[in-house]
Amino acid sequence: MIKAVYLFTLFSFVLISCQTEKNTGRYPDTVGDAIFNEKLDDAGFKKCGAGKNRPFSFQYYHGQQPVDYKGEKIAIVEKLKKENIYTEKEINGYVTVRFLVNCEGKTGWFRLKHMDSELKDTILDEELENKLLKFTKSLNGWMPKEVKGLKIDYYQYLTYKIENGQVSEVLP
């Protein structure tokens, strides 16, 4: 079941990103790349990968580690427990936050996806989702990456599994 959720989340972002970018009349450099949105994104966040000598932003399906964070995923889970993020509502589902990590380990271009326990697109609880987005934005231990000596930008995502209004698991 977890593999199915993981694959669904992965491919849903690819499909949604393609549709979203296609509707703007502009196409991303590669499938799944986000395009700057002035309503959502901080204008101060800079991609390092821009320019002829830099590759596209690496997607999580390019063979990198699922979570490249100081202290690994356990550090994220421990910090989440301290934050005690929950809702009083008895909801079940998934909230995925996808974002870009630049060559300095800074994050930006956050996108949110929410699904119920049947994996149907729905808003579970707007307040809970905003708390999880804020929490994800607060994580500052993302590791910069290099490929063949060249600093790169890469996409990362965290999926929060919600059971009875509580975060029960962090994926991947």
Buried (B, 14 or more C-beta within 10 A) or exposed (E): EEEEBBEBBBEBBEEBBBEBBEEEEEEBEEBBBBBEEEEEBBEEBBBBBEEEEBBBBBBBEBEBEBBBBEEBBEBBEEBBEEEEBBBEEEBBBBBBBBBBBBBEBBBBBBBBBBBBBEBEEEEBBEEBBEBBBEBBBEBEEBBBBEEEEEBBBBBBBBBBBBEEBBBEEBBB
